[in-house]
Amino acid sequence: GLKPFKKKRQNLRGLFSVAPWVLQIAVPAASPYKSLKDVVDAVRSGKRLKISPSRIGFGTEVTVRRLFQAYGLTYDEIKKLGSTLYFVDRKEQAQLMQNRQLDVLFTSAPPVHPILLQIEARIPVRCIAIDPEIINHMVSHYAGYIECVIPAGKLKAQKETVQTIGEMMFAMCHKNVPLEDAYAVQKLFGRI
């Protein structure tokens, strides 16, 4: 198993790719931040931001931790610089953002994540970009990451297409599932 996984999963067979799971970095529409680098620069300057990377150990949180490391920051350093990290589930993220108690929210799903639409019903939000050199770093240093975009207009306040990263989600089955059954599942989902 590659980190963060502790052991190798064997006896699996890939059936088909489902969809890209796209990292969405949301901020209130009036936020001055246009990119993750802007957020990192604000943290480094001592601005006390409230950031939610998702829950510890979730795929989104692992990606966020790696992104901050690519920018040269650890969670401990972010806290020492005065910002607050909220490792909460999506429902709590939405409540914090809607109550204007969160500056930056990270979530992953095909764009646009339903939680962002829920937030948007109360306050305008938009997604910000990851800088191209950091996207290149993530794609070249970690297996599975791909370049993605969030098109303009996915959120009401989303005026520009933004560059981000994602991962392909795959449908898997046990290697002992009979081939005819695996084929039937692929056919059911229109993959054959």
C-alpha positions as CSV (number, residue, x, y, z in Angstrom):
1,G,0.0,0.0,0.0
2,L,1.1,3.5,-0.9
3,K,0.7,6.2,1.8
4,P,-1.7,7.0,3.4
5,F,-2.8,3.4,3.1
6,K,-1.2,0.9,5.5
7,K,-1.4,-2.3,3.5
8,K,-1.6,-3.3,-0.1
9,R,-5.1,-4.3,-1.3
10,Q,-5.0,-7.4,-3.4
11,N,-7.6,-9.6,-5.0
12,L,-9.2,-6.6,-6.8
13,R,-10.1,-6.1,-10.4
14,G,-10.8,-2.8,-12.0
15,L,-14.1,-2.6,-13.9
16,F,-14.2,0.9,-15.3
17,S,-13.5,4.5,-14.5
18,V,-16.5,6.4,-13.1
19,A,-15.7,10.1,-13.2
20,P,-13.0,12.5,-12.2
21,W,-13.3,13.4,-8.5
22,V,-12.3,17.1,-8.7
23,L,-10.9,19.1,-5.9
24,Q,-13.0,22.2,-5.3
25,I,-11.5,25.0,-3.2
26,A,-14.4,27.3,-2.3
27,V,-14.3,30.8,-0.9
28,P,-17.0,33.4,-0.4
29,A,-17.6,35.3,-3.6
30,A,-16.3,38.5,-2.1
31,S,-13.0,36.9,-0.9
32,P,-9.8,38.6,-2.2
33,Y,-8.3,35.1,-2.9
34,K,-8.1,34.0,-6.6
35,S,-5.8,31.1,-6.1
36,L,-4.5,28.7,-3.5
37,K,-1.2,30.6,-3.6
38,D,-3.1,33.7,-2.5
39,V,-4.4,31.8,0.5
40,V,-0.9,30.4,1.3
41,D,0.6,34.0,1.0
42,A,-2.1,35.3,3.4
43,V,-1.4,32.5,5.9
44,R,2.3,33.3,5.7
45,S,1.7,37.0,6.3
46,G,-0.1,36.2,9.5
47,K,-3.7,36.6,8.3
48,R,-5.9,34.5,10.5
49,L,-7.8,32.4,8.1
50,K,-10.3,29.7,8.9
51,I,-9.7,26.7,6.6
52,S,-11.5,23.4,6.4
53,P,-9.5,20.7,4.6
54,S,-12.2,18.1,5.3
55,R,-12.0,15.3,7.8
56,I,-8.6,13.8,8.8
57,G,-7.8,10.8,6.7
58,F,-10.4,11.4,4.0
59,G,-9.1,11.5,0.4
60,T,-9.7,15.3,0.2
61,E,-7.8,16.0,3.4
62,V,-4.8,13.9,2.2
63,T,-4.8,15.9,-1.1
64,V,-5.0,19.2,0.8
65,R,-2.1,18.2,3.1
66,R,0.0,17.3,0.1
67,L,-0.9,20.6,-1.6
68,F,0.1,22.7,1.4
69,Q,3.3,20.7,1.6
70,A,3.9,21.5,-2.1
71,Y,3.7,25.1,-1.1
72,G,6.1,24.5,1.8
73,L,3.6,24.5,4.7
74,T,2.5,21.9,7.2
75,Y,-0.7,22.0,9.2
76,D,1.4,22.7,12.3
77,E,3.0,25.7,10.6
78,I,-0.4,27.0,9.4
79,K,-1.6,26.9,13.0
80,K,1.5,28.6,14.4
81,L,1.0,31.4,11.9
82,G,-2.4,32.1,13.4
83,S,-4.8,30.3,11.1
84,T,-7.4,27.7,12.2
85,L,-8.0,24.4,10.6
86,Y,-11.4,22.7,10.9
87,F,-11.3,19.0,10.2
88,V,-15.0,18.5,9.9
89,D,-17.5,16.7,7.6
90,R,-19.2,18.4,4.7
91,K,-22.4,19.2,6.6
92,E,-20.3,21.1,9.2
93,Q,-18.3,22.7,6.4
94,A,-21.5,24.0,4.9
95,Q,-22.8,25.4,8.2
96,L,-19.5,27.2,8.9
97,M,-19.3,28.7,5.4
98,Q,-23.0,29.8,5.5
99,N,-22.5,31.4,8.9
100,R,-19.4,33.2,7.5
101,Q,-17.1,31.3,9.9
102,L,-15.0,29.8,7.2
103,D,-12.7,31.5,4.7
104,V,-11.7,28.4,2.6
105,L,-13.4,25.1,2.2
106,F,-12.0,22.0,0.3
107,T,-14.2,19.3,-1.0
108,S,-14.0,16.7,-3.8
109,A,-16.6,15.4,-6.2
110,P,-17.6,15.9,-9.9
111,P,-18.1,19.6,-10.2
112,V,-19.9,21.2,-8.7
113,H,-20.2,19.5,-5.3
114,P,-23.8,19.6,-3.9
115,I,-22.6,21.1,-0.7
116,L,-21.4,24.2,-2.6
117,L,-24.9,24.5,-4.1
118,Q,-26.3,24.3,-0.6
119,I,-24.0,27.0,0.6
120,E,-24.7,29.1,-2.5
121,A,-28.4,29.1,-1.6
122,R,-27.4,31.4,1.4
123,I,-24.2,33.1,0.4
124,P,-22.5,33.5,-3.0
125,V,-19.4,31.3,-3.3
126,R,-16.8,30.5,-6.0
127,C,-13.9,28.2,-6.5
128,I,-10.3,29.3,-6.7
129,A,-7.4,27.8,-8.8
130,I,-4.3,25.9,-8.0
131,D,-1.2,27.4,-9.6
132,P,0.1,25.5,-12.7
133,E,3.5,24.7,-11.1
134,I,1.8,23.1,-8.1
135,I,-0.6,21.1,-10.4
136,N,2.4,19.8,-12.3
137,H,4.1,18.9,-9.0
138,M,1.1,17.0,-7.7
139,V,0.6,15.1,-11.0
140,S,4.3,14.2,-11.3
141,H,4.9,13.3,-7.7
142,Y,1.8,11.4,-6.7
143,A,0.2,8.5,-8.6
144,G,-3.4,9.1,-9.6
145,Y,-3.7,12.9,-9.7
146,I,-4.8,14.4,-12.9
147,E,-5.3,18.0,-14.2
148,C,-8.9,19.2,-14.0
149,V,-10.9,22.3,-14.6
150,I,-14.0,23.7,-13.0
151,P,-15.8,25.6,-15.7
152,A,-17.1,29.1,-15.3
153,G,-20.8,29.2,-14.5
154,K,-20.9,26.1,-12.3
155,L,-21.7,28.4,-9.4
156,K,-23.5,31.7,-9.9
157,A,-20.4,33.6,-8.7
158,Q,-18.0,31.4,-10.7
159,K,-17.1,33.9,-13.5
160,E,-13.9,32.2,-14.6
161,T,-12.8,28.6,-15.3
162,V,-10.3,27.5,-12.7
163,Q,-7.5,25.0,-12.9
164,T,-7.4,22.3,-10.2
165,I,-6.5,18.6,-9.7
166,G,-8.6,15.5,-9.3
167,E,-8.5,11.7,-9.2
168,M,-10.3,9.2,-11.4
169,M,-12.7,7.2,-9.4
170,F,-12.9,3.5,-10.4
171,A,-15.5,0.8,-10.0
172,M,-13.8,-2.3,-8.6
173,C,-14.7,-5.8,-7.8
174,H,-13.1,-8.9,-6.1
175,K,-10.9,-10.8,-8.5
176,N,-13.1,-13.9,-8.0
177,V,-16.2,-12.3,-9.4
178,P,-17.0,-14.3,-12.5
179,L,-16.1,-12.6,-15.7
180,E,-19.6,-12.8,-17.1
181,D,-20.9,-11.0,-13.9
182,A,-18.2,-8.3,-14.2
183,Y,-19.1,-7.9,-17.9
184,A,-22.8,-7.6,-16.9
185,V,-22.0,-4.8,-14.5
186,Q,-20.0,-3.0,-17.1
187,K,-22.8,-3.3,-19.6
188,L,-25.4,-2.1,-17.0
189,F,-23.4,1.1,-16.5
190,G,-23.0,1.6,-20.3
191,R,-19.2,0.9,-20.3
192,I,-19.4,-1.7,-23.0
